[in-house]
């Protein structure tokens, strides 16, 4: 787990954005030095719409990860994802098991070449590479996250076998049939077009090999005409840099349209003994995940405010934490009402011979 402290958090806010520009990059109330919209302005809560988010997904998602990565690393460690969890199991244990499960489903073997689509700072990449003895390439369009990932790969001693490619997963600069396996962990939900994204994954995967993913989705219980449901969905989109959140059924259909044969699929949140959203539930307290608890977030909020006031953290840091807090509320509400899942899983195979 990353040992990111408060000063690491403060100095990292904004990623590759100039520190003087952080506030204008996030806050729609301030004049922006950017040609594109400030991050908040893309979202429904601030007058934005879905089509703008889809048309400008590269700018929106890059701004999002520049702004939030240091908060994620501070709160979660190196792996920025949820996991189904057994009673008595720690959050970090469940996250590792979730990653190992993916490797086992893909049937990874030592020496294989694997692609991690939307790899973050490479936490899952490093864990799966060590677990399976494979060579993994992390694909990510955010320069700051790649720079962090390279540092952490060197520290882990994996810089010779694992690497990164800076690219958009909608148009990968990778030859056809390059990889023995591909996976995506809570990442392709950022794609403006699921079919287009999955087709690119299909293209770079070798025939007969598999693609596995954990997707963020609205469930069949979601009612698009329910105002409360709409609010929860909008909060999750704002706090997580999403153009839209697809239904599980839409996600499954997109995999099939891309040409894959679906081996199996399931919402893994359904039978998790411990709710997946528990670590960010304000009513839950744990010393092992203190930074994610309500008290931990209160402490972080005040520390960030103090560091912003004295100039250690850039102006705008509190705004970033505010929309992340709003996202946590949306995720917990969505999980409780069972209208949202962070772990819709599918395993799909690219046919040995393509259909005429």
VMD Tcl script that draws the C-alpha trace (Angstrom):
set ca {
  {0.00 0.00 0.00}
  {1.30 3.48 -0.82}
  {2.57 5.42 2.16}
  {1.10 8.71 0.97}
  {0.98 11.22 3.82}
  {-0.81 14.54 4.18}
  {2.00 16.51 2.53}
  {2.05 14.02 -0.39}
  {-1.69 14.56 -0.71}
  {-1.37 18.35 -0.64}
  {1.52 18.56 -3.09}
  {-0.07 16.07 -5.49}
  {-3.46 17.77 -5.90}
  {-3.81 18.88 -9.52}
  {-1.39 16.34 -10.97}
  {0.13 17.86 -14.11}
  {-2.11 20.97 -13.90}
  {-0.18 24.07 -12.88}
  {-0.83 24.68 -9.18}
  {-2.14 28.20 -9.83}
  {-4.69 26.73 -12.26}
  {-6.17 24.04 -10.00}
  {-9.08 26.16 -8.77}
  {-10.10 27.26 -12.27}
  {-9.75 23.67 -13.52}
  {-12.35 22.43 -11.05}
  {-14.61 25.30 -10.00}
  {-17.26 26.58 -12.42}
  {-17.61 29.84 -10.43}
  {-14.12 31.01 -11.37}
  {-12.68 32.22 -14.65}
  {-10.81 29.39 -16.30}
  {-7.47 29.68 -18.06}
  {-8.43 26.59 -20.07}
  {-10.05 26.55 -23.49}
  {-12.21 23.65 -22.31}
  {-14.76 23.70 -19.49}
  {-13.76 23.55 -15.81}
  {-14.39 20.03 -14.50}
  {-17.58 20.76 -12.53}
  {-19.23 22.47 -15.49}
  {-19.45 19.18 -17.40}
  {-21.91 17.74 -14.89}
  {-25.66 17.91 -14.40}
  {-25.30 19.36 -10.88}
  {-23.70 22.45 -12.48}
  {-25.76 22.70 -15.66}
  {-23.76 20.27 -17.83}
  {-25.19 17.52 -20.00}
  {-24.35 13.99 -21.05}
  {-23.55 14.85 -24.67}
  {-20.92 17.42 -23.63}
  {-19.33 14.84 -21.33}
  {-19.23 12.25 -24.09}
  {-17.90 14.67 -26.71}
  {-15.17 15.96 -24.36}
  {-14.51 12.79 -22.36}
  {-10.71 13.00 -22.82}
  {-10.50 16.49 -21.29}
  {-13.03 15.71 -18.57}
  {-11.45 12.41 -17.47}
  {-7.90 13.81 -17.61}
  {-8.90 16.80 -15.48}
  {-10.65 14.45 -13.07}
  {-7.61 12.23 -12.51}
  {-5.20 15.15 -12.30}
  {-7.41 16.59 -9.56}
  {-8.21 13.46 -7.56}
  {-5.32 10.98 -7.84}
  {-3.47 12.20 -4.74}
  {-6.74 11.96 -2.74}
  {-7.28 8.41 -4.01}
  {-3.74 7.34 -3.16}
  {-4.03 8.93 0.29}
  {-7.32 7.15 1.06}
  {-7.09 3.86 -0.84}
  {-3.42 3.10 -1.40}
  {-2.30 1.96 -4.86}
  {-5.47 0.14 -5.99}
  {-8.42 2.47 -6.58}
  {-11.33 0.04 -6.59}
  {-13.97 -1.66 -4.47}
  {-14.26 -5.39 -3.80}
  {-16.73 -7.98 -2.47}
  {-15.69 -8.78 1.07}
  {-15.94 -11.63 3.55}
  {-16.66 -11.06 7.23}
  {-13.39 -10.72 9.13}
  {-11.50 -9.75 5.97}
  {-9.76 -6.36 5.79}
  {-10.39 -3.96 2.91}
  {-6.85 -4.44 1.59}
  {-7.18 -8.24 1.77}
  {-10.45 -8.09 -0.16}
  {-8.93 -5.82 -2.82}
  {-6.03 -8.23 -3.38}
  {-8.40 -11.21 -3.55}
  {-10.56 -9.35 -6.08}
  {-7.48 -8.84 -8.26}
  {-6.37 -12.47 -7.88}
  {-9.88 -13.62 -8.81}
  {-9.58 -11.70 -12.09}
  {-6.21 -13.32 -12.85}
  {-7.61 -16.78 -12.15}
  {-10.68 -16.19 -14.33}
  {-8.39 -15.16 -17.20}
  {-6.28 -18.28 -16.65}
  {-3.07 -16.25 -16.68}
  {0.18 -18.18 -17.12}
  {3.79 -17.14 -16.46}
  {5.35 -15.21 -19.32}
  {2.10 -14.12 -20.95}
  {1.64 -10.55 -22.21}
  {-1.34 -8.86 -20.57}
  {-2.99 -5.45 -21.03}
  {-4.53 -3.49 -18.15}
  {-6.95 -1.00 -19.73}
  {-7.28 2.15 -17.61}
  {-4.61 1.09 -15.12}
  {-4.58 4.05 -12.70}
  {-1.22 4.21 -10.92}
  {-0.77 0.48 -11.44}
  {-1.73 -1.07 -8.11}
  {-3.68 -4.00 -9.64}
  {-1.08 -4.31 -12.40}
  {1.71 -4.91 -9.88}
  {-0.36 -7.27 -7.72}
  {-1.53 -9.37 -10.68}
  {1.97 -9.41 -12.24}
  {3.46 -10.76 -8.99}
  {0.60 -13.24 -8.50}
  {0.66 -14.63 -12.07}
  {4.29 -13.99 -13.14}
  {3.05 -12.26 -16.27}
  {4.29 -9.17 -18.11}
  {1.64 -6.45 -17.89}
  {1.31 -3.21 -19.83}
  {-0.83 -0.52 -18.23}
  {-2.73 1.70 -20.66}
  {-3.69 5.12 -19.32}
  {-4.32 8.52 -20.89}
  {-3.33 10.50 -17.80}
  {0.31 11.59 -17.70}
  {0.40 12.19 -13.95}
  {-0.88 8.70 -13.11}
  {1.65 7.12 -15.47}
  {4.49 9.06 -13.85}
  {3.36 7.79 -10.42}
  {3.00 4.26 -11.77}
  {6.54 4.21 -13.13}
  {7.96 5.32 -9.77}
  {5.97 2.62 -7.95}
  {6.99 -0.05 -10.49}
  {10.66 0.77 -9.85}
  {10.14 0.56 -6.08}
  {8.42 -2.84 -6.53}
  {11.20 -4.10 -8.83}
  {8.78 -4.61 -11.72}
  {10.05 -1.91 -14.08}
  {11.79 -4.49 -16.31}
  {8.70 -6.66 -16.86}
  {5.80 -4.20 -16.58}
  {5.39 -0.89 -18.38}
  {2.90 1.81 -19.33}
  {1.50 3.25 -22.55}
  {-0.06 6.72 -22.60}
  {-3.07 6.38 -24.88}
  {-6.82 6.71 -25.23}
  {-8.53 3.32 -24.91}
  {-10.92 4.37 -27.71}
  {-7.98 4.38 -30.16}
  {-5.04 2.36 -28.91}
  {-1.68 2.68 -30.74}
  {-1.26 -1.09 -30.48}
  {-1.08 -3.71 -33.30}
  {-3.90 -6.22 -33.76}
  {-3.73 -9.52 -31.83}
  {-1.00 -8.35 -29.44}
  {-2.06 -9.64 -26.02}
  {-2.73 -13.00 -24.38}
  {-5.29 -11.43 -22.04}
  {-6.89 -8.05 -21.34}
  {-8.63 -6.79 -18.22}
  {-10.23 -3.56 -17.02}
  {-11.00 -2.74 -13.39}
  {-13.64 -0.02 -12.90}
  {-12.08 1.88 -15.81}
  {-13.99 1.46 -19.07}
  {-16.99 3.09 -17.38}
  {-15.20 6.31 -18.48}
  {-15.68 5.39 -22.16}
  {-18.16 7.57 -24.06}
  {-19.13 4.54 -26.19}
  {-18.90 1.07 -24.65}
  {-19.14 -0.77 -27.98}
  {-16.31 1.30 -29.47}
  {-14.12 0.73 -26.42}
  {-14.76 -3.02 -26.34}
  {-14.08 -3.26 -30.09}
  {-10.63 -1.76 -29.54}
  {-9.99 -4.31 -26.78}
  {-11.22 -7.05 -29.11}
  {-8.82 -5.86 -31.81}
  {-5.66 -5.97 -29.66}
  {-6.53 -9.32 -28.01}
  {-5.28 -12.55 -29.61}
  {-7.95 -14.88 -31.06}
  {-9.21 -17.47 -28.57}
  {-8.11 -15.36 -25.60}
  {-10.17 -13.62 -22.91}
  {-11.13 -10.17 -21.68}
  {-12.41 -9.72 -18.12}
  {-13.79 -6.58 -16.51}
  {-15.35 -5.09 -13.41}
  {-17.76 -2.38 -14.56}
  {-19.63 0.41 -12.78}
  {-23.28 0.12 -13.78}
  {-26.82 1.07 -12.85}
  {-28.83 -2.07 -12.10}
  {-32.28 -3.04 -13.35}
  {-33.67 -1.52 -10.14}
  {-32.70 1.96 -11.39}
  {-35.71 4.04 -12.47}
  {-34.70 6.86 -14.86}
  {-37.92 8.71 -13.99}
  {-37.29 8.64 -10.23}
  {-35.88 12.03 -9.08}
  {-33.95 10.49 -6.18}
  {-32.40 7.90 -8.50}
  {-31.47 10.65 -10.96}
  {-29.77 12.63 -8.17}
  {-27.74 9.62 -7.02}
  {-26.62 8.86 -10.57}
  {-25.60 12.52 -11.13}
  {-23.59 12.57 -7.87}
  {-21.70 9.42 -8.89}
  {-20.97 10.86 -12.34}
  {-19.72 14.17 -10.89}
  {-17.55 12.57 -8.24}
  {-16.04 9.94 -10.51}
  {-15.49 11.59 -13.90}
  {-18.13 9.58 -15.79}
  {-19.79 10.63 -19.07}
  {-22.76 8.36 -18.27}
  {-23.44 5.20 -16.27}
  {-24.76 2.31 -18.32}
  {-27.18 -0.38 -17.18}
  {-25.71 -3.86 -16.64}
  {-27.84 -5.07 -19.56}
  {-26.43 -2.34 -21.84}
  {-22.92 -3.29 -20.81}
  {-23.52 -6.96 -21.62}
  {-25.07 -6.09 -24.98}
  {-22.06 -3.89 -25.83}
  {-19.65 -6.79 -25.16}
  {-21.62 -8.98 -27.57}
  {-21.84 -6.25 -30.21}
  {-18.06 -5.87 -30.08}
  {-17.78 -9.50 -31.21}
  {-17.04 -11.30 -27.95}
  {-18.54 -14.58 -26.76}
  {-19.65 -14.11 -23.14}
  {-18.37 -16.95 -20.96}
  {-20.19 -15.78 -17.84}
  {-21.32 -12.60 -16.12}
  {-22.64 -11.60 -12.73}
  {-23.09 -8.62 -10.44}
  {-20.65 -9.65 -7.69}
  {-22.14 -7.09 -5.31}
  {-25.32 -9.12 -4.97}
  {-23.99 -11.81 -2.62}
  {-21.07 -10.00 -0.98}
  {-21.27 -10.86 2.77}
  {-20.06 -7.33 3.61}
  {-21.53 -4.46 1.54}
  {-18.97 -3.20 -1.01}
  {-19.69 0.43 -0.05}
  {-19.08 -0.08 3.70}
  {-15.59 1.57 3.76}
  {-17.07 4.91 2.65}
  {-20.32 4.66 4.63}
  {-20.41 7.58 7.10}
  {-21.99 5.34 9.75}
  {-19.08 2.85 9.65}
  {-15.84 3.18 11.62}
  {-12.63 1.18 11.31}
  {-9.12 2.02 12.42}
  {-7.65 0.03 9.50}
  {-9.43 2.29 6.99}
  {-9.55 5.39 9.18}
  {-8.89 7.84 6.33}
  {-12.05 6.65 4.54}
  {-14.34 6.99 7.57}
  {-16.45 10.07 8.35}
  {-14.04 11.08 11.12}
  {-11.03 10.43 8.90}
  {-12.54 12.53 6.09}
  {-13.32 15.29 8.62}
  {-9.66 15.32 9.69}
  {-8.47 15.33 6.08}
  {-10.88 18.14 5.21}
  {-9.48 20.34 7.97}
  {-5.88 19.48 7.18}
  {-6.41 20.29 3.50}
  {-8.12 23.57 4.42}
  {-5.18 24.53 6.65}
  {-2.60 23.54 4.04}
  {-4.50 25.43 1.34}
  {-4.64 28.50 3.57}
  {-0.86 28.54 4.12}
  {-0.13 27.81 0.46}
  {1.16 24.22 0.74}
  {-1.89 22.81 -1.04}
  {-3.10 24.67 -4.15}
  {-6.30 26.71 -4.08}
  {-9.10 24.45 -5.20}
  {-8.01 21.45 -3.12}
  {-11.05 21.82 -0.86}
  {-13.34 21.94 -3.90}
  {-11.89 18.62 -5.10}
  {-12.47 17.02 -1.72}
  {-16.02 18.40 -1.69}
  {-17.06 16.67 -4.90}
  {-15.35 13.45 -3.78}
  {-17.41 13.59 -0.57}
  {-20.53 14.08 -2.67}
  {-19.52 11.06 -4.76}
  {-19.15 8.94 -1.61}
  {-22.70 9.88 -0.58}
  {-24.02 8.94 -4.02}
  {-22.15 5.63 -4.05}
  {-23.42 4.64 -0.60}
  {-27.00 5.64 -1.45}
  {-26.80 3.82 -4.78}
  {-25.43 0.70 -3.10}
  {-28.00 0.71 -0.32}
  {-30.89 1.10 -2.76}
  {-29.27 -1.53 -5.02}
  {-29.64 0.75 -8.05}
  {-25.87 0.93 -8.64}
  {-23.06 -1.63 -8.61}
  {-19.31 -1.11 -8.70}
  {-18.58 -4.69 -9.63}
  {-20.56 -5.99 -12.56}
  {-18.21 -8.75 -13.74}
  {-17.97 -10.42 -17.11}
  {-15.55 -12.83 -18.76}
  {-15.63 -12.78 -22.55}
  {-13.65 -14.64 -25.21}
  {-12.53 -13.50 -28.66}
  {-13.47 -16.31 -31.09}
  {-10.64 -18.23 -32.76}
  {-12.18 -17.38 -36.10}
  {-14.11 -14.19 -36.69}
  {-17.64 -14.32 -38.06}
  {-17.99 -13.47 -41.74}
}
mol new
graphics top color blue
foreach p $ca { graphics top sphere $p radius 0.5 }
foreach p [lrange $ca 0 end-1] q [lrange $ca 1 end] { graphics top cylinder $p $q radius 0.2 }
display resetview
